[in-house]
């Protein structure tokens, strides 16, 4: 297996890493957990102002657990996938009631929190608690596929295989392993990007297997590009905005004006009610209490 030049990677990160607020020395495990859940499928630039606003309003899990559900949905704004807001409040309740208000340190315990999946559990264990555990997201998979595997893309994800591949690359010490994980992820976000990798700026270029092979094209199955316009996701967002931007209540007539397709509109409304993001009383919809 091709090794990753850890000193070169860490030196690059010291120079080029973004000064994101959740990377500060005094950031709590709860603040990192909040960031990780908000950042799921959402660009960092959109997350930062919402993250700051949430922490100003609800500094810790106890404050969020006591917050009205409607206010939590409002504060989520336009981050997308608003069910995450509900899961965060549920997560805060579990942290308070089952863990004494402290975010667990163990990966298995973290996986027991609402809204916390495999990546998020390891990210919190690593970045918040300094544990030497592999952290694998899309960016990390791509960097490892190129620098180590010599392939343009990582191919279909496999949790066991991906974790094993990254675990084999981690430096021995905990502190160095955490720094390595942050830097590897940042490299994929800023330099070893999916569409326009800047190999000339990459600290791993001298040892990169993909670059050495002449940057061969990917010959495996390609991921479908996700669209947004016209999808049920877009309609759900538009309908929820009517309640979130108003007094929290709207009749069917106001909601009908949001989207012309009655079948899709009805399907979106039904799913919002099923997800607990809206409550229906006759022809009136409202944010949950």
C-alpha positions as CSV (number, residue, x, y, z in Angstrom):
1,X,0.0,0.0,0.0
2,X,1.2,3.5,-0.9
3,X,1.8,5.5,2.3
4,X,0.6,9.1,2.8
5,X,3.3,11.6,3.5
6,X,2.0,12.7,6.9
7,X,4.6,15.5,7.6
8,X,3.9,17.1,4.2
9,X,0.2,16.8,4.7
10,X,0.3,18.4,8.2
11,X,2.6,21.1,7.1
12,X,0.3,22.0,4.2
13,X,-2.7,22.1,6.6
14,X,-0.9,24.5,8.9
15,X,-0.5,26.8,6.0
16,X,-3.7,26.3,4.1
17,X,-6.4,25.0,6.5
18,X,-9.4,27.1,6.9
19,X,-9.9,28.8,10.3
20,X,-13.3,27.4,10.8
21,X,-14.9,28.3,14.1
22,X,-15.5,24.8,15.3
23,X,-11.8,24.1,15.0
24,X,-10.9,26.4,17.8
25,X,-9.2,25.1,21.0
26,X,-12.1,25.8,23.3
27,X,-14.9,24.4,21.2
28,X,-17.0,21.8,23.1
29,X,-18.0,18.3,22.0
30,X,-21.6,19.5,21.7
31,X,-20.6,22.4,19.4
32,X,-18.7,19.9,17.2
33,X,-21.6,17.5,17.2
34,X,-23.9,20.3,16.1
35,X,-21.6,21.3,13.3
36,X,-21.2,17.8,12.0
37,X,-25.0,17.2,11.8
38,X,-25.6,20.6,10.2
39,X,-22.8,19.9,7.7
40,X,-24.4,16.7,6.4
41,X,-24.9,17.3,2.6
42,X,-24.6,21.0,3.2
43,X,-21.7,23.4,2.3
44,X,-19.6,24.9,5.2
45,X,-20.4,28.5,4.1
46,X,-24.1,27.9,4.7
47,X,-23.6,26.1,7.9
48,X,-21.4,28.6,9.8
49,X,-23.9,31.4,10.3
50,X,-26.7,29.0,11.3
51,X,-24.3,27.2,13.7
52,X,-23.4,30.5,15.4
53,X,-27.0,31.5,15.6
54,X,-28.0,28.2,17.2
55,X,-25.3,28.4,19.8
56,X,-26.1,32.0,20.7
57,X,-29.7,31.0,21.3
58,X,-29.1,27.5,22.7
59,X,-25.5,27.3,24.1
60,X,-25.8,23.6,25.0
61,X,-27.9,20.5,24.9
62,X,-30.0,21.4,27.9
63,X,-31.1,24.7,26.3
64,X,-31.9,23.0,23.0
65,X,-33.8,20.2,24.7
66,X,-36.1,22.7,26.4
67,X,-36.7,24.7,23.2
68,X,-40.2,24.6,21.5
69,X,-40.2,22.4,18.4
70,X,-41.6,25.2,16.2
71,X,-38.7,27.5,17.1
72,X,-36.2,24.8,16.3
73,X,-37.7,24.4,12.9
74,X,-37.6,28.2,12.3
75,X,-34.0,28.4,13.4
76,X,-33.0,25.7,11.0
77,X,-33.8,28.2,8.2
78,X,-32.9,27.0,4.7
79,X,-30.1,24.5,5.5
80,X,-32.2,21.8,3.8
81,X,-33.2,18.4,5.1
82,X,-35.1,19.9,8.0
83,X,-35.7,16.6,9.7
84,X,-32.1,17.1,11.0
85,X,-33.4,19.9,13.2
86,X,-35.8,17.6,14.9
87,X,-33.2,14.9,15.3
88,X,-30.9,17.5,16.9
89,X,-33.5,18.4,19.4
90,X,-34.1,14.7,20.1
91,X,-30.3,14.2,20.4
92,X,-30.1,17.0,22.9
93,X,-32.8,15.3,25.0
94,X,-31.0,12.0,25.0
95,X,-27.7,13.7,25.9
96,X,-29.3,15.5,28.8
97,X,-31.5,12.6,30.1
98,X,-29.1,9.7,29.5
99,X,-25.6,11.2,29.5
100,X,-25.9,13.9,32.1
101,X,-25.6,16.7,29.5
102,X,-22.2,15.4,28.2
103,X,-21.7,14.2,24.7
104,X,-20.5,10.5,24.9
105,X,-16.9,9.7,23.9
106,X,-17.4,6.2,22.7
107,X,-18.3,5.5,19.1
108,X,-20.9,2.9,20.0
109,X,-22.6,5.3,22.5
110,X,-22.5,8.1,20.0
111,X,-24.2,5.9,17.4
112,X,-27.1,5.5,19.9
113,X,-27.8,9.3,19.7
114,X,-30.7,10.4,17.3
115,X,-29.4,11.7,14.0
116,X,-25.9,10.4,14.5
117,X,-24.7,7.9,11.9
118,X,-21.4,6.1,11.3
119,X,-19.4,9.1,10.0
120,X,-20.7,11.6,12.6
121,X,-20.0,9.3,15.5
122,X,-16.4,8.9,14.4
123,X,-16.0,12.5,13.6
124,X,-17.1,13.5,17.1
125,X,-15.0,10.8,18.8
126,X,-12.0,12.1,16.8
127,X,-12.4,15.8,16.6
128,X,-14.1,16.4,19.9
129,X,-12.6,13.8,22.1
130,X,-9.2,13.2,20.4
131,X,-9.7,9.5,19.8
132,X,-7.6,7.7,17.2
133,X,-10.4,6.4,15.0
134,X,-10.7,6.6,11.2
135,X,-13.0,9.3,10.0
136,X,-14.3,8.8,6.4
137,X,-16.3,11.1,4.3
138,X,-16.6,11.7,0.6
139,X,-13.5,13.9,0.5
140,X,-11.4,11.4,2.4
141,X,-12.5,8.5,0.2
142,X,-11.5,10.4,-2.9
143,X,-8.1,11.4,-1.6
144,X,-7.3,7.8,-0.5
145,X,-8.6,6.4,-3.8
146,X,-6.2,8.7,-5.7
147,X,-3.2,9.0,-3.5
148,X,-3.1,5.4,-2.4
149,X,-5.2,3.4,-4.9
150,X,-4.3,5.3,-8.1
151,X,-8.0,5.6,-9.1
152,X,-9.8,8.8,-10.1
153,X,-12.7,8.0,-7.9
154,X,-13.4,5.9,-4.9
155,X,-16.3,3.9,-6.4
156,X,-19.2,2.6,-4.4
157,X,-18.8,3.1,-0.6
158,X,-18.2,0.2,1.7
159,X,-18.0,1.1,5.4
160,X,-15.8,-1.8,6.4
161,X,-13.4,-1.4,3.5
162,X,-13.2,2.4,3.7
163,X,-12.6,2.4,7.5
164,X,-10.0,-0.2,7.1
165,X,-8.2,1.7,4.4
166,X,-8.1,4.9,6.4
167,X,-7.2,3.2,9.7
168,X,-4.1,1.7,8.0
169,X,-2.9,5.2,7.2
170,X,-3.4,6.8,10.6
171,X,-0.2,7.8,12.5
172,X,0.4,6.0,15.7
173,X,-0.1,8.8,18.3
174,X,-3.6,10.1,19.1
175,X,-2.8,13.8,18.7
176,X,-1.1,13.2,15.4
177,X,-3.9,10.9,14.1
178,X,-6.5,13.6,14.8
179,X,-4.5,16.2,13.0
180,X,-4.0,13.8,10.1
181,X,-7.8,13.2,9.9
182,X,-8.6,16.9,9.8
183,X,-5.9,17.6,7.2
184,X,-6.8,14.7,4.9
185,X,-10.5,15.8,4.9
186,X,-9.4,19.4,4.2
187,X,-7.2,18.4,1.3
188,X,-10.1,16.7,-0.4
189,X,-12.3,19.7,0.2
190,X,-9.8,22.3,-1.1
191,X,-7.3,20.7,-3.4
192,X,-8.1,17.1,-4.4
193,X,-11.6,18.0,-5.5
194,X,-13.9,15.9,-7.5
195,X,-14.0,17.9,-10.7
196,X,-10.9,20.1,-10.8
197,X,-8.1,18.7,-8.6
198,X,-5.2,21.1,-8.2
199,X,-2.4,18.6,-8.3
200,X,0.2,21.3,-8.6
201,X,-0.8,22.5,-5.1
202,X,-1.0,19.1,-3.5
203,X,1.4,18.1,-0.7
204,X,0.9,14.5,-1.6
205,X,1.7,14.9,-5.3
206,X,5.3,13.5,-5.1
207,X,3.9,10.1,-3.9
208,X,0.4,10.1,-5.4
209,X,-0.4,6.9,-7.2
210,X,-3.0,8.5,-9.4
211,X,-0.7,11.3,-10.5
212,X,2.1,8.8,-11.1
213,X,-0.2,6.8,-13.4
214,X,-0.9,9.8,-15.5
215,X,-4.3,10.7,-13.9
216,X,-6.2,7.9,-15.6
217,X,-10.0,8.5,-16.2
218,X,-12.5,6.6,-14.0
219,X,-13.9,3.6,-15.8
220,X,-16.3,2.4,-13.1
221,X,-19.9,3.3,-12.5
222,X,-20.6,7.0,-12.0
223,X,-22.8,8.5,-9.4
224,X,-25.9,10.2,-10.6
225,X,-25.9,13.9,-10.2
226,X,-28.7,14.9,-7.7
227,X,-31.1,17.5,-9.0
228,X,-33.1,19.8,-6.9
229,X,-35.4,21.9,-9.1
230,X,-38.8,20.3,-9.4
231,X,-38.2,17.6,-6.8
232,X,-40.4,16.8,-3.8
233,X,-37.5,18.2,-1.7
234,X,-38.0,21.6,-3.3
235,X,-41.7,21.5,-2.9
236,X,-41.4,20.5,0.8
237,X,-39.0,23.4,1.4
238,X,-41.3,25.9,-0.3
239,X,-44.3,24.7,1.7
240,X,-42.4,24.7,5.0
241,X,-41.2,28.3,4.3
242,X,-44.8,29.5,4.3
243,X,-45.2,28.5,7.9
244,X,-41.6,29.3,9.0
245,X,-41.6,32.8,7.5
246,X,-45.1,33.6,8.8
247,X,-46.9,33.1,12.1
248,X,-46.5,29.3,11.9
249,X,-50.0,28.6,10.6
250,X,-51.4,28.5,7.0
251,X,-54.7,27.4,5.4
252,X,-54.7,25.1,2.4
253,X,-55.4,28.0,0.1
254,X,-52.1,29.7,0.9
255,X,-50.2,26.4,0.5
256,X,-51.9,25.6,-2.8
257,X,-50.5,28.8,-4.2
258,X,-46.9,27.6,-3.6
259,X,-46.8,24.8,-6.2
260,X,-49.0,24.2,-9.3
261,X,-49.0,20.4,-9.3
262,X,-51.7,19.2,-6.8
263,X,-50.5,15.6,-6.7
264,X,-46.9,16.6,-5.9
265,X,-48.0,19.3,-3.5
266,X,-50.3,16.9,-1.6
267,X,-47.5,14.3,-1.5
268,X,-45.1,16.9,0.0
269,X,-47.6,18.0,2.6
270,X,-48.3,14.5,3.7
271,X,-44.6,13.8,4.1
272,X,-44.1,16.9,6.1
273,X,-46.9,15.9,8.5
274,X,-45.5,12.3,8.6
275,X,-42.0,13.6,9.5
276,X,-43.4,15.8,12.3
277,X,-42.5,19.0,10.6
278,X,-46.1,20.1,10.3
279,X,-49.4,19.4,12.1
280,X,-52.6,19.3,10.2
281,X,-56.0,20.2,11.6
282,X,-58.6,20.0,8.9
283,X,-57.4,22.3,6.1
284,X,-55.1,24.2,8.4
285,X,-51.4,23.4,8.7
286,X,-49.1,24.6,11.5
287,X,-45.7,24.1,12.9
288,X,-45.6,21.6,15.8
289,X,-45.8,23.1,19.3
